[in-house]
Amino acid sequence: MSKDNIIQFPTTHKPSRKTKVDILNNRLKELQVENDYLQADMDYLADTVDGNIEEMQIILKELEKLHLATLKQSVTELKDDFGVDLTTIVDNLIVDTTKPKDKE
């Protein structure tokens, strides 16, 4: 037998166009699934942040009420102890945030 008749076995094989298209389409599907997961996570985190901000606002309002009550009690105790009425000064210092500001 002559060596000229032997067909060489291909050592490198190039994927066909159909195979390349299938690979790329599969990768697009994988990326879309990953993006869907990431978007769901971002939506969850955004909702959590909004809920935390609302809760913080409620807590801050409660703290404001408690501090104002403590301040008024301290002023009353000073009045009882020293006979000096500081309630008008304290009332002028306390700003009511629920009332709209007067236009000047």
C-alpha positions as a printed NumPy array, in Angstrom:
array([[  0.   ,   0.   ,   0.   ],
       [  1.087,   3.387,  -0.802],
       [  1.047,   6.219,   1.73 ],
       [ -0.46 ,   8.548,  -0.841],
       [ -3.856,   6.842,  -0.538],
       [ -4.194,   7.397,   3.198],
       [ -6.534,  10.133,   4.271],
       [ -5.252,  11.987,   7.283],
       [ -7.523,  12.042,  10.302],
       [ -8.292,  15.645,  11.186],
       [ -6.622,  16.6  ,  14.433],
       [ -8.36 ,  19.947,  14.776],
       [-11.996,  20.275,  14.21 ],
       [-13.76 ,  23.557,  13.576],
       [-17.314,  23.768,  14.859],
       [-19.948,  24.273,  12.251],
       [-21.912,  27.499,  12.002],
       [-24.96 ,  25.792,  13.437],
       [-22.937,  24.671,  16.45 ],
       [-21.581,  28.181,  16.96 ],
       [-25.08 ,  29.641,  16.75 ],
       [-26.372,  27.08 ,  19.259],
       [-23.513,  27.825,  21.659],
       [-24.093,  31.569,  21.446],
       [-27.874,  31.202,  21.871],
       [-27.359,  29.011,  24.935],
       [-24.988,  31.588,  26.41 ],
       [-27.591,  34.321,  25.806],
       [-30.159,  32.238,  27.691],
       [-27.726,  31.752,  30.596],
       [-27.041,  35.481,  30.75 ],
       [-30.769,  36.266,  30.704],
       [-31.412,  33.889,  33.614],
       [-28.535,  35.454,  35.563],
       [-29.874,  38.942,  34.822],
       [-33.347,  37.904,  36.   ],
       [-31.878,  36.672,  39.299],
       [-29.876,  39.862,  39.744],
       [-32.903,  42.046,  38.976],
       [-35.004,  40.131,  41.505],
       [-32.258,  40.612,  44.115],
       [-32.037,  44.347,  43.371],
       [-35.834,  44.719,  43.644],
       [-35.797,  42.897,  46.987],
       [-32.958,  45.083,  48.29 ],
       [-34.665,  48.288,  47.125],
       [-37.89 ,  47.273,  48.898],
       [-35.922,  46.432,  52.047],
       [-34.167,  49.811,  52.002],
       [-37.503,  51.611,  51.574],
       [-39.003,  49.683,  54.488],
       [-35.995,  50.427,  56.681],
       [-36.191,  54.146,  55.898],
       [-39.881,  54.224,  56.833],
       [-39.174,  52.422,  60.103],
       [-36.3  ,  54.805,  60.866],
       [-38.618,  57.785,  60.355],
       [-41.13 ,  56.318,  62.81 ],
       [-38.389,  55.642,  65.366],
       [-36.981,  59.163,  65.003],
       [-40.427,  60.697,  65.568],
       [-40.867,  58.594,  68.706],
       [-37.413,  59.633,  69.939],
       [-38.297,  63.274,  69.306],
       [-41.449,  62.928,  71.415],
       [-39.527,  61.253,  74.232],
       [-36.759,  63.879,  74.222],
       [-39.278,  66.726,  74.191],
       [-41.135,  65.192,  77.118],
       [-37.84 ,  64.784,  79.006],
       [-36.869,  68.389,  78.254],
       [-40.216,  69.738,  79.415],
       [-39.985,  67.668,  82.593],
       [-36.47 ,  68.99 ,  83.258],
       [-37.672,  72.573,  82.783],
       [-40.553,  71.959,  85.173],
       [-38.15 ,  70.542,  87.775],
       [-35.905,  73.597,  87.397],
       [-38.93 ,  75.844,  87.933],
       [-39.862,  73.911,  91.054],
       [-36.275,  73.911,  92.376],
       [-35.207,  77.469,  91.565],
       [-38.414,  79.337,  90.872],
       [-37.276,  80.336,  87.372],
       [-39.808,  79.769,  84.624],
       [-37.961,  78.642,  81.492],
       [-40.976,  77.18 ,  79.718],
       [-41.377,  80.173,  77.38 ],
       [-37.707,  79.995,  76.385],
       [-37.909,  76.253,  75.789],
       [-41.169,  76.587,  73.855],
       [-39.506,  79.145,  71.568],
       [-36.532,  76.836,  70.995],
       [-38.651,  73.827,  70.118],
       [-39.63 ,  73.896,  66.471],
       [-42.789,  72.085,  65.524],
       [-41.953,  70.318,  62.266],
       [-45.565,  69.332,  61.629],
       [-46.699,  72.946,  61.224],
       [-45.914,  74.761,  57.977],
       [-43.425,  77.609,  58.232],
       [-44.753,  81.152,  58.042],
       [-43.68 ,  83.058,  54.955],
       [-41.764,  86.196,  55.76 ]])
